[in-house]
Amino acid sequence: MRLRFVLLVAVLASLGMLPPAARAGERIWSGLVVATNRPHPAVMPPRPMHRFHRTLQRTFGYNQFEVIGESRKTLQAGQAEWLAASKHFSLRVDPRGVARDGYRVHLQLFQDRQTLLETDATLSQSSPLVIRGPQIGAGQLLLLLVVQ
């Protein structure tokens, strides 16, 4: 049975400035993150999430963020890359080129071999991409992509 979920793309803009253009050869951090509420959450989330931890808390209402899969890759146009992967989930990013406002990418989220999400997005250095995925137990799967 195909999971249904709400896709929420939150762009975290910095200081209201337009994001700088992405440059070829920049590295992308991608993470599969399980967001939950815990009585005693970890003090500091792993890098690079610590930069926007409070924004994630306010946006999604969770206090604990656990990275279950992550990757750092240099994206090249025309080369599909598998990025973050965990035991049951994987995220495929297909670079579509560099534009003035960032990287154009095609994203696919899989649970085991089943496609859960397929969308196009733009990544930029100052605006991490956050996508709300399906519920996982008492938590929520989040997909994060950050240009480093």
N, C-alpha and C positions, 0 to 999 in steps of 0.2 A: 504494500500500500504506500502510495506516494505521500510523503509528509507535506503538510501545508503550513506555511509560515508567512509571517509578515516580513517584508524586506524593508529595512529602515536604513537608509544611507545618511549618515551624519557627517557633514563636512565641518571639521574643526578649524575655522579660519583664525589666523593670528593677527590681532590688532586691526582688523578690517582692511588690511592691505591685499592687493591682488597677489596671488601666488606667483613666484618666479617660474620661468620656464624650466622644465626638466632638461637635463643634459644627458646625452647618450653616455652609457657606461656607469651611471649612478646605480648604487645598490638599493634593492628593495628588501625590507624586512616584512615577512608575512607571518601572521600568527593565527592559530585556531585557539580560541580562548573560551573557557567555561566560566561564566559569571554566576556567582551564587551569593547568598547572604549567610554569613557565619557570625556566631556570637563574638569570636575573637579573630578578626581577619588579619592576614599577614600585614606587617607594617609597610613594606615597600614592594610593589609589584616589580617583576623583572624588566630590564631595559628592552626596548625603548618605551614600554608602556608607562613608565613612571612620569613621563612628560605630560600625559593627559589622563592620568588616573582619576583625578577629581572630576573631570568632565565626563568620563565614563560612568562614574558613580551617579552624578546628577542626571545624566541622560537615560540610563537604563535602570537605576534604582537598586543596584547590587553593590555590596561592599567588598567582595573577594573576587579576584580575577586570576585564574590559573591557566597558564599556557600549556596546552596539551600537544601542540605541534607547532613548529616554527622553522623558518628558513631565511637565509640571506642569499640573494642572487643578484647578479648583474643582468638586467634584461636587455636582450638584443631583439630588434624588430624582426619579425618573421620566424622566430624560434619559440615554439611553445615550451613552456617550462612548468614542471610540477613544482609547486612551492610547498607550503605547509602541509604536513600529513600527520595523522594520528592513527590509532588502531582502527577506527571506523570511518574517519572523515579525511578527505583530501581536497585541496584547493589547487586548481590548474589556472594558470595565468598565461594568456596568449597575447604578447605585446603587439600592438597595432601601429606603433610609431610614436614619434615625439612631436608634440604640437606646442604652440606658444604657452598654453596653460598647463602643460604637463604631459605625462605618459598616457596614451590611449591604450586601454587593455580590454580584453574579453575575459571574463571570469566564469569559472564553472566550479561549483561545489558538489562533491559526491559523498554519499554515505554508502560505504562499501562500493558496489558497482552501480548504484542508482544515482542519477542526476537529480539534485535537489534544487539547484539554482543555476541560471545562466543569464548573464547580463554584461553590458558594456559599461565602463567607468573611466574616469580620468583621475590619475594620481598626480599630486604635486608635492613639492618639498614641504610647504607650510600647511598642507591640508591632508592629514591622514584620512584614509578611507575606512569607515567602520560600517559593517553590515550585520544586522541582527539576523541570526539564523534560527533553527528550530530549538524547541525546549529539549533539554537533556536532564532527565531526572528532576531534581529540585532547582536546576539552573537553566541557563540560556547559552547557546553557542553564539559567539561573536567572531566575525572574520575581521582581521585588522591588516591593513597594508600601509606601510610607511616608507617614503623615499628618504634614504639616509645620506 
